[in-house]
């Protein structure tokens, strides 16, 4: 059997960078790690909550809107800097959204002696990000679109972005079949064994009426 490894963790320090930048003593490291997880979960829950409110008001939104590609956390002695990289920052640009989000995070983290600065950074090429493509596929599958058609449409979206290769895999009870299976579609090159090849990867669960489907997306961006 083949030995699998996460493409992002495999390339840390070469083509991939850490999303958290801070220093802590060994005895305080676990506390800092849990604090980072609370901050990220709080941001994602805030966006999901506001997306449900906007959908209840019948506001038309893009299938891949408000998808967070990644969250950078930089900690100083008295300040926590949070940079949210997002595809289409519509909800977070509303008046008072950042202040409300800062209050939610401070309640969750209980950082009394530390200031919290939140910055929003829009992704230049949204369809170059695997998280946005996974959200697009999830939106199509929930609207009863065929999984093969959804995968082909997602690959067509990557034509607008400057990438060298893409691979999409969906596993589970595809089409409501009794036996779970995996289907895969690939276009271009995907050198997973090459460390200097910059590859973006995500694993995204989709809840359907037939059960949970797993979507994996690999995108070969460039080679250094």
Secondary structure, 3 states (H helix, E strand, C coil): CCCCCCHHHHCECCCECCCEECCCCHHHHHHHHHHHHHHHHHHHHHHHHHHHHHHHCCCCCCCCCCCEEEEEEEECCCEEEEEEEECCCCHHHCCCHHHHHHHHHHHHHCCCCCEEEEEEEECCCHHHCHHHHHHHHHHHHHCCCCHHHHHHHHHHHHHHCCCCEEEEEEEECHHHCCCCEEEEEEEECCCCCCCCEEEEEEEEEEEECCEEEEEEEEEEEEEC
